[in-house]
Amino acid sequence: MIRLFPFIAQILFAVLVFQDAKERGMNYWLWAGIVFFVPVIGIIFYFIQRKPKMWQ
């Protein structure tokens, strides 16, 4: 169970970034992939680069 937690957290972060990037009109597949394969650096870089939310 302990070994499974980091993998589940990695998937969770990728899904959250996917949804957030989609709402902001960014390339959501690219950002989810970056966060999944390079988790810590990807999340930090995403928060620096993300666009303001697009309101409808």
N, C-alpha and C positions, 0 to 999 in steps of 0.2 A: 504493500500500500504506500509506503514512504517513497518508493522509487517511481510510483505512478503520479504522485502529486506534481512534480515539475512539468511533466508532459501535459497534464490536464490544465495547469496554469498557462502554459505556452499556447495551447489551443484556445483557451478562454480569452487571453489578451489579443490573439489574432482575430477572433470573432468580434470583439469589442472595437478594435481598430477598423475592421472591415465595415461595420455598421456606421461608425463615426465618420469615416472617410467618405462613405456613400452619401451621407447627409450633407457633407460639406462640398460635394461636387468634385472630389479628388479621385485619382485612379485607385479605387478601393482594392482591387486584386493585387496590385503592386505593393501597396502598403501592408496588406495582410500577409503577403509572402515575406516581405522584409522582416516584419515583426515575428513571424513564425520561425524563420531560419536564423535570424540574428536578434534574439529577444531583447536584451537589455539596451544595446546600442540602437536597435530599430525603434523601440518605444520612445527613447529620448529624442532621436532624430525626428520622429513623427510629430511629437509635441512642439518641436521647434518649427517645423515646416508647415504645419496644418493651417488651412485657410479659415476665415471666419465662417460661421454657420450661414447657410442660405435659407432665408425664411420665405415661406410660400404664402 
